Amino acid sequence: MSLSFAHLKAQGLKLGRPKGPGKSKLDVFRPEIEGLLANGSTQKFIAGRYKTTEANLHNWLKKNGLKG
């Protein structure tokens, strides 16, 4: 039995990713990242340490009100 997306949407079901800020894998490392930034570490170094991209780290810092 295969239902189409149009049929599901017509029934009022929400499709796709949920809206909202979501959670980041960086959230658990926030105290460490704050310490590294305070000690003058670069965003490139921090991104490499936590296996993420510099762009993702930059967006996470901005979302959490931290200065890079």
C-alpha positions as CSV (number, residue, x, y, z in Angstrom):
1,M,0.0,0.0,0.0
2,S,1.6,3.2,-1.1
3,L,0.3,6.6,-0.2
4,S,1.4,9.7,-2.1
5,F,2.7,12.8,-0.4
6,A,-0.1,14.8,-1.9
7,H,-2.7,12.4,-0.3
8,L,-0.9,12.6,3.1
9,K,-0.7,16.4,3.0
10,A,-4.4,16.6,2.0
11,Q,-5.2,14.7,5.2
12,G,-3.3,17.5,7.2
13,L,-0.2,15.5,8.1
14,K,3.0,17.6,8.4
15,L,5.8,16.4,6.1
16,G,9.5,17.1,6.2
17,R,11.9,18.1,8.9
18,P,10.4,19.7,12.1
19,K,10.8,23.4,12.5
20,G,12.8,24.9,15.3
21,P,16.4,25.4,16.5
22,G,17.1,21.7,16.9
23,K,20.1,20.2,18.7
24,S,23.7,20.3,17.7
25,K,26.4,17.8,18.5
26,L,28.4,20.8,19.7
27,D,26.0,21.6,22.5
28,V,27.6,19.1,24.9
29,F,31.0,20.7,24.2
30,R,30.0,24.3,25.0
31,P,32.1,24.7,28.1
32,E,35.2,23.4,26.3
33,I,34.6,25.5,23.3
34,E,34.1,28.6,25.4
35,G,37.4,27.8,27.1
36,L,39.2,27.3,23.8
37,L,37.9,30.6,22.5
38,A,39.0,32.4,25.7
39,N,42.5,31.0,25.3
40,G,42.7,32.3,21.7
41,S,42.1,29.1,19.7
42,T,41.0,29.6,16.1
43,Q,37.7,28.5,14.8
44,K,39.5,26.3,12.3
45,F,41.3,24.5,15.2
46,I,38.1,24.1,17.2
47,A,36.1,22.8,14.2
48,G,38.8,20.2,13.5
49,R,38.9,19.1,17.1
50,Y,35.2,18.5,17.2
51,K,35.0,17.0,13.7
52,T,32.7,19.7,12.2
53,T,33.1,22.3,9.5
54,E,34.1,25.9,10.2
55,A,30.8,27.1,8.8
56,N,28.8,24.9,11.1
57,L,30.9,26.1,14.1
58,H,30.4,29.7,13.1
59,N,26.6,29.3,12.8
60,W,26.6,27.5,16.2
61,L,28.6,30.2,17.8
62,K,26.2,32.9,16.3
63,K,23.1,30.9,17.4
64,N,24.5,30.6,21.0
65,G,25.6,34.3,21.2
66,L,29.3,33.4,21.5
67,K,32.1,35.5,19.9
68,G,34.6,33.6,17.7
